[in-house]
Amino acid sequence: MPTRARTRLVTGARDGTDDQRMSEAGCAARKPAADLPRVGGRTPTDRWYGIHDAALAAGRGHHPDVDEPKSYGAAVQEAAVKQTVAEATAT
């Protein structure tokens, strides 16, 4: 399983190549996606099968942490506001 840093390295290299090719084709530059927090499992097993930790399951069943979607939603909202402000100041 690749680390998050390695995934970002490969993704960044791919995005740079994509941007270069799109520019050569005459397309406008795309805006990079916001760097959002991770949501969900911490291990591949968590992501594939859900919570498997007995202590966590005893506390909330096999449901995700209630605060994770809230923090993710807040990060999405913050990124949207930053993008809107950046677009408004660019014109």
Summary of the structure (lengths in Angstrom):
residues: 91
radius of gyration: 18.4
end to end distance: 42.9
largest distance: 56.1
contacts: 167
relative contact order: 0.09
helix: 64%
strand: 0%
